Amino acid sequence: MTKADIVNEISKNTGIDKTTVLTTVESFMNIVKASLAKDEDVYLRGFGSFVVKKRAQKTARNISKNTTIIIPEHKIPVFKPAKTFTISVKK
């Protein structure tokens, strides 16, 4: 499902015009990205959490050049679904 599909479904279910729904969905995504950029987690009860995880520094290998490289410590965004979300998907 794409963002356009989500906008169409919300518009169809609520009766709100697509441009308003698109603006709302994009605003939501921007707020989540901005919060994660500031190391603030986003919790949506019954849906899940968007959190920032820290990956430790590690050593990797470049097989084609037969060299080792060090990947520095970095942060990545992660989505952790809520228990009710996971149960509904498993059905």
N, C-alpha and C positions, 0 to 999 in steps of 0.2 A: 504494500500500500504506500503510495506516495503522498507528499504534502497536499497536492491537488485533490487526491482522492479523499483525504481527511477533510479538507475544506468543503468538498461537495457533500459528504455525508453529514457533517455538522449543519450545513446550510439546509439540506433536505429535512433533517430531523427537527430543527428549531424554527425554520421559516425566516431566518436572518439572511440578508443578502450576502453573497459570496465575498464581496470586497471587505465587508466588515469582519467576516469570519477570518479571512486571510490576514488582515491586519492584526487581529487578536492572536492568531496562531503564531505569526511571526514575532509579535511582541512577547509572547510567552517564551519562545525559543531564545530570544535575545536576553530576556531576564535570567533564564537558567544559565546561559553561557556567561553572562556578566557575573552572576553569583559564584559560579565555579571558578572563574578567573580570579576572584577575590578570596578563594579558599573557603567559601561559604557553601555548605551542603544544602540541597533542596529536598524537602520531605513532602510527599503527597500521600496522605493517609489512604490506604486501600489500593494504591497504585504502585508506588515504589519510591526509591530515593536516588537522586543524582548526587554522587559524592566524588571527591577528588582523592585518589590513592597515590601514594608515593612509591615509586619503583626504585629499588636500591641500585647502586652502581654495580655493573657486572662486566665481565670479560667475555668477549665474543670472538669468533674466528671468521676471517675472510678466506674462504676455501680456495677461491681462484688465485689469490696472491700468496696464500699460505702464511698469513700474518695474523697476529692477534690485535684486536682493537678494544678499547675501553669505552663502554657506553656509560655516560655519566648518569648520576641520580636525576630522575625527572618525575613529573606528576602527570597522571592521566585521568580523564573523566571516566566514571564507571556508573552504570545503572544497575541498581539492585532491586528486583521486583518485590512487592509486598507478598506476604504469605497467601492472602486471599487471591491476589493476581495469579500467582503460581498455581494454585489449586484450580482456578477456573480454566487455565490453559491446559492443564493435564487431563481434563475431562474429555 
